[in-house]
Amino acid sequence: MRHWLKSDPIVIVAGRGAVLRDDQGRQYLDANSSIWTNLHGHRHPAINAAIRRQLGKIAHSSALGLANEPASLLAAKLAALAGYSKKHTLARVFFSDDGSTAMEAALKMAHQFALRTGRCRRPKFLSLQRAYHGDTVGAVSLGHIDLFHKAYGGLLFKTDIAPAPFCYRCPFNRARPQRADARLYRQCQWECAGVLEQKFAAQSKKGEPYAAFVFEPLIQGAAGMAPQPDGWLARAAHIARRHGALLIADEVLTGFGRAGPLFACQKESVAPDLMALAKGMTGGYLPMGATLATRPIFNAFLGRHDEFKTFFHGHSYTANQLGAAASLASLRLLQSPASFRARNLLQEALAEALQTLWPLPNVGDIRQVGLIAGVELVADWRTRRPFAPRQRMGARVCEAMARRGVLTRPIGDVIVLMPPYCTTSAQVERMVAVLRQSIEDQTLKKPTLESLS
Ligand SMILES: *Cc1c(COP(=O)(O)O)cnc(C)c1O
């Protein structure tokens, strides 16, 4: 905050497509899709029109004991898109306000389900190392990023930590790095999945399974864009199922095509029991989240009035009509062949442009899953030694990018590129070129005292 108070903030006043404009008339490319939310670009005519149409009817009425048209249509659509088979469907939808509340709801549902079905007497949760599931207290309890979560230790309930793959810094030294030192590494034998199996087995020995296994599928975002190697997700889900745990997929980041398929779990045919959605759900227009659940979970909340089996959780703006209208319009765009083609082309253009960064000595790793990319900067690529935190390397590179007209935010020293789906090849090349120039001038330049404070 001290740094922020000394600086002049960029004040955004308008946007169109992948471009943002500030109050000085300067233009920027929105290289992280406004913190991972925007899908089709700003001021999209179809989403704007849908919201205007809805405004002509009503902006909001309570969903507590009432239904409304756009939210009901949206629930049906989400359930249809996220289903797998007749047998396994995420047939029920609970709306909330954002990713944190969507995860909070999933957590409470799994907790109650475990108790009511008698599977657990003291429901315990297993979530991944470096996990991030949001900032409310339940979601933070599931998270395992010390920098974000440690400060709240006294407020949280205990959850167990499962090993998560992170090939660039593989603790078993089995990664397959792109660089010349590949011969130092032996082939991966899924050691990390083996440790996961042991974790489940140890819990089973205690007489009751985990209530749920909680994961971000395909890539852990806030962990620094840490992708799971192909096949890990299916393995992990299989292990969890075999040990009787529910699967809670946090698709808040990965959903709606961001990681490639419509939902990341589909890539490895993993069928979760609960799925949390938010971020891209309204195309990046309005805050809205959803928790999708299977019928058996929903049924655990049915009963006579005086049994009080209701899911006691609800928000004032649940199932907001404007958000639902935006979301329906966004889903229509997302499912069009044109959007599908554009996403594929953009994904290739991004991959190709990122290759140009490998020769830079301070680029340690380049990671991409779908339209999510992270470039990890290191002091020494041979040893993978990070920069000292006081050098603020990630932040400085992003500040240099902003001066050149490209906006994003770092996670430590990982620079995130996550373009809106409407980004052109020329724009994505420009994002990467600006990243390259900014890495070059920040890593060659001796930091000034000013930039460090
Ligand atoms: C952003 C994020 C959340 C939290 O979503 P909010 O809308 O910011 O509350 C939860 N899980 C994942 C994986 C996220 O990336």
The ligand as an SDF file (V2000), in Angstrom:
LIG
                    3D

 15 15  0  0  0  0  0  0  0  0999 V2000
  -10.3570  -16.2540   -8.3080 C   0  0  0  0  0  0  0  0  0  0  0  0
  -10.5350  -17.6200   -7.7940 C   0  0  0  0  0  0  0  0  0  0  0  0
  -11.4120  -17.8820   -6.7290 C   0  0  0  0  0  0  0  0  0  0  0  0
  -12.1440  -16.7820   -6.0070 C   0  0  0  0  0  0  0  0  0  0  0  0
  -13.0380  -16.1370   -6.8250 O   0  0  0  0  0  0  0  0  0  0  0  0
  -13.5810  -14.6680   -6.4280 P   0  0  0  0  0  0  0  0  0  0  0  0
  -14.6220  -14.3860   -7.4410 O   0  0  0  0  0  0  0  0  0  0  0  0
  -12.3970  -13.7580   -6.5340 O   0  0  0  0  0  0  0  0  0  0  0  0
  -14.1040  -14.7440   -5.0480 O   0  0  0  0  0  0  0  0  0  0  0  0
  -11.5770  -19.1870   -6.3370 C   0  0  0  0  0  0  0  0  0  0  0  0
  -10.9320  -20.1920   -6.9380 N   0  0  0  0  0  0  0  0  0  0  0  0
  -10.0770  -19.9840   -7.9590 C   0  0  0  0  0  0  0  0  0  0  0  0
   -9.3940  -21.1380   -8.6000 C   0  0  0  0  0  0  0  0  0  0  0  0
   -9.8260  -18.6850   -8.4110 C   0  0  0  0  0  0  0  0  0  0  0  0
   -8.9590  -18.4630   -9.3970 O   0  0  0  0  0  0  0  0  0  0  0  0
  1  2  1  0
  2  3  1  0
  2 14  2  0
  3  4  1  0
  3 10  2  0
  4  5  1  0
  5  6  1  0
  6  7  2  0
  6  8  1  0
  6  9  1  0
 10 11  1  0
 11 12  2  0
 12 13  1  0
 12 14  1  0
 14 15  1  0
M  END
$$$$
